């Protein structure tokens, strides 16, 4: 083929790559934690809320899970601008990711809550715990432990989903790759490096969350549950 690989662009553009990594991680942290809270509240509302709340949560979950993330981002960034509500690339990206994490987490946490044996809930009521106390002290900790591997996978997927935010000019890692490729015309090398960086970030995120799980959840530690 006669193709000569050239990775010399790393000498010039490594600061841009580093900035892209930090912005990607910033989007991930800023969206995963609030999204988990939103999803947990939605799961509780869908299971134990009044019918109106259950219908509203169901609509939210189904609407978000059945539409592309990029369309939701475009609606926030371009659609609201037409109505005079301008949102910057980073806030629009974070809001869209929070909404997505919340919708998917709601279903994961709902499955976790439904897996708790009814006998434990009845035992909590026999100990004079209120429904809120039973939910907070008995159900939620066990539910999170049971579905933690699924949550970790979802959080990693959300980190990878930040790649599409370059479409609204957010200079995360993929956006930086577009820029470098347009200057160097070394598409193969640029995207190979970006793929390796994403692989490293996803692995580190998974390992970090695994460490948190093995400290916080003794049962997972004893069983050696892979995340």
Secondary structure by P-SEA (a helix, b strand, c coil): cbbbbbcccccccaaaaaaaaaaaaaaaaacaaaaaaaaaaaaaaaccccaaaaaaaaaaaaaaaaccaaaaaaaaacccccccccccaaaaaaaaaaaaaaaaaaaaaaaaaaaccaaaaaaaaaacccaaaaaacccaaaaaaaaaaaaaaaaaaaaaacccccccccccaaaaaaaaaaaccaaaaaaaaaaaaaaaaaaaaaaaaaaaaaaccaaaaaacccc
